[in-house]
Amino acid sequence: MDPTIDQIIFLIVSILTLGAGFVVVTNRNLLYSALAMMASFLGVAAIYVLLDAGFLAAAQLLVYIGAISILVIFAIMMTRRLMQSTETSFNAQWGMGIFTALVVFGLFVAVIGNFWPLAPAAGQPLASGTAVPDGMLQDSIAALGRAFVSVDAFVIPFELASVMLLAAMVGAILVAWPKAEDEV
């Protein structure tokens, strides 16, 4: 495909993904936020497809859209008390949130600024050591799988991420649990 068309498709998918993410954090209705989260996950999967990362796109579809989003929607639908909440969607910590968002954005700009452009201009040779070796991409999925279960690679971060997800789920259940004064 033409690189210009790829860039246009990427921009459209990116804008839709970011728009869905904005709806997730600003919408007062939890169900609509969860549906927007699914749309945002779908946009990320589309970006993976544009990057020719089919395995990551399939994993995004199966794990995040197929499992986590459905679990979140079921949790929202089973907690009626939160669906009928009349509280405001903004809290008292909005200033700290904006500050944190600006710091993270600044870090992104600094990192991208140091590494931009990622590829040399047309006709310029690659600097030594920057080209991807020919054998690097072969069997990359099998190598990724071995790295996730290898003691010397990513097994500890992988298990820590699963424990953090479990803790987040327990915390969400505790937050959604009806209090004695709410059961009247």
C-alpha positions as CSV (number, residue, x, y, z in Angstrom):
1,M,0.0,0.0,0.0
2,D,1.1,3.6,-0.5
3,P,2.9,5.1,2.5
4,T,0.6,8.2,2.4
5,I,-2.5,6.0,2.6
6,D,-1.0,4.1,5.5
7,Q,-0.3,7.4,7.3
8,I,-3.8,8.7,6.7
9,I,-5.3,5.4,8.0
10,F,-3.0,5.6,11.0
11,L,-4.1,9.1,11.8
12,I,-7.8,8.3,11.5
13,V,-7.4,5.2,13.8
14,S,-5.3,7.1,16.3
15,I,-7.8,10.0,16.5
16,L,-10.7,7.5,17.0
17,T,-8.7,5.6,19.6
18,L,-7.8,8.8,21.5
19,G,-11.4,10.0,21.2
20,A,-12.7,6.8,22.7
21,G,-10.1,7.1,25.5
22,F,-11.3,10.6,26.2
23,V,-14.9,9.4,26.4
24,V,-13.8,6.7,28.9
25,V,-12.5,9.2,31.3
26,T,-15.1,11.9,30.9
27,N,-18.4,10.1,30.6
28,R,-20.6,9.9,33.7
29,N,-22.3,6.7,32.6
30,L,-20.1,3.7,33.5
31,L,-21.6,1.5,30.9
32,Y,-21.0,4.0,28.1
33,S,-17.4,4.4,29.5
34,A,-16.9,0.6,29.3
35,L,-18.2,0.5,25.7
36,A,-15.8,3.4,24.8
37,M,-13.0,1.5,26.5
38,M,-13.8,-1.5,24.2
39,A,-13.6,0.9,21.2
40,S,-10.3,2.2,22.4
41,F,-8.9,-1.3,22.7
42,L,-10.2,-2.0,19.2
43,G,-8.3,1.0,18.0
44,V,-5.1,-0.2,19.6
45,A,-5.6,-3.6,17.9
46,A,-6.0,-1.8,14.6
47,I,-2.7,0.1,15.2
48,Y,-1.1,-3.3,15.8
49,V,-2.4,-4.5,12.5
50,L,-1.0,-1.4,10.8
51,L,2.4,-2.2,12.4
52,D,2.2,-5.7,11.0
53,A,2.1,-7.1,14.5
54,G,-0.6,-9.7,13.9
55,F,0.1,-11.6,17.1
56,L,-0.2,-8.5,19.3
57,A,-3.4,-7.6,17.5
58,A,-4.9,-11.0,18.1
59,A,-3.9,-10.9,21.7
60,Q,-5.4,-7.5,22.1
61,L,-8.7,-8.7,20.6
62,L,-8.8,-11.9,22.7
63,V,-7.5,-10.7,26.0
64,Y,-8.6,-7.1,26.3
65,I,-11.8,-6.9,24.2
66,G,-12.8,-10.5,24.6
67,A,-12.1,-11.0,28.3
68,I,-11.3,-7.9,30.3
69,S,-13.8,-5.6,28.7
70,I,-16.6,-8.1,29.0
71,L,-15.7,-8.7,32.6
72,V,-15.8,-5.0,33.3
73,I,-19.2,-4.7,31.6
74,F,-20.6,-7.6,33.7
75,A,-19.2,-6.0,36.9
76,I,-20.8,-2.7,36.0
77,M,-24.2,-4.2,35.2
78,M,-24.2,-6.3,38.4
79,T,-23.5,-3.3,40.6
80,R,-26.7,-1.4,40.4
81,R,-25.7,1.1,43.0
82,L,-22.9,2.6,40.9
83,M,-25.1,2.7,37.8
84,Q,-27.6,5.0,39.7
85,S,-25.0,7.3,41.2
86,T,-25.7,11.0,41.1
87,E,-22.2,12.0,42.2
88,T,-20.2,14.3,40.0
89,S,-17.7,12.7,37.7
90,F,-14.9,15.1,38.8
91,N,-13.1,15.0,42.1
92,A,-11.0,17.4,44.2
93,Q,-7.7,16.1,42.8
94,W,-8.2,17.5,39.3
95,G,-5.1,19.8,39.7
96,M,-2.8,16.9,40.5
97,G,-4.3,15.0,37.6
98,I,-3.5,17.8,35.1
99,F,0.0,18.2,36.6
100,T,0.7,14.5,36.2
101,A,-0.7,14.4,32.7
102,L,1.5,17.3,31.7
103,V,4.6,15.7,33.2
104,V,3.9,12.4,31.4
105,F,3.3,14.3,28.2
106,G,6.5,16.2,28.6
107,L,8.4,12.9,29.1
108,F,6.8,11.5,25.9
109,V,7.9,14.6,24.0
110,A,11.4,14.3,25.4
111,V,11.8,10.6,24.5
112,I,10.2,11.0,21.1
113,G,12.3,14.1,20.4
114,N,15.5,12.2,21.2
115,F,14.7,9.3,18.8
116,W,12.9,11.2,16.0
117,P,13.1,10.3,13.1
118,L,13.1,6.6,13.6
119,A,14.2,5.8,10.1
120,P,16.8,7.6,7.9
121,A,15.6,9.7,5.1
122,A,15.4,8.1,1.6
123,G,18.7,7.4,0.1
124,Q,20.7,7.7,3.4
125,P,22.4,4.6,4.7
126,L,21.6,3.3,8.2
127,A,24.0,4.0,10.9
128,S,26.1,1.0,12.0
129,G,24.3,-1.1,14.6
130,T,20.8,0.3,14.0
131,A,19.6,-2.1,11.3
132,V,17.5,-5.1,12.5
133,P,19.4,-8.3,11.8
134,D,17.8,-10.6,9.3
135,G,17.3,-13.5,11.8
136,M,15.8,-11.2,14.5
137,L,12.2,-11.4,13.3
138,Q,12.2,-15.1,12.7
139,D,10.6,-17.1,15.5
140,S,10.0,-13.9,17.4
141,I,6.7,-15.1,18.9
142,A,8.3,-18.3,20.1
143,A,11.1,-16.2,21.7
144,L,8.6,-13.9,23.3
145,G,6.8,-16.9,24.8
146,R,10.1,-18.3,26.1
147,A,11.0,-15.0,27.6
148,F,7.7,-14.8,29.5
149,V,8.3,-18.1,31.3
150,S,12.1,-17.9,31.6
151,V,13.4,-17.2,35.1
152,D,16.2,-15.1,33.5
153,A,13.8,-12.9,31.5
154,F,10.3,-11.7,32.2
155,V,8.6,-14.2,34.5
156,I,8.8,-12.0,37.6
157,P,7.3,-8.9,36.0
158,F,4.7,-11.0,34.3
159,E,3.6,-12.5,37.6
160,L,3.8,-9.2,39.4
161,A,1.4,-7.7,36.7
162,S,-1.0,-10.6,37.3
163,V,-0.9,-9.9,41.1
164,M,-1.5,-6.2,40.5
165,L,-4.5,-7.0,38.3
166,L,-5.9,-9.3,41.0
167,A,-5.4,-6.5,43.7
168,A,-7.1,-4.0,41.4
169,M,-10.1,-6.4,41.0
170,V,-10.3,-7.0,44.7
171,G,-10.2,-3.2,45.3
172,A,-12.9,-2.6,42.7
173,I,-15.1,-5.2,44.5
174,L,-14.5,-3.5,47.8
175,V,-15.4,-0.1,46.4
176,A,-18.5,-1.4,44.8
177,W,-19.6,-3.4,47.8
178,P,-22.8,-1.9,49.2
179,K,-22.5,-0.4,52.7
180,A,-25.0,-1.0,55.5
181,E,-26.5,2.5,55.1
182,D,-27.0,1.9,51.3
183,E,-29.1,-1.3,51.8
184,V,-32.1,0.6,53.2
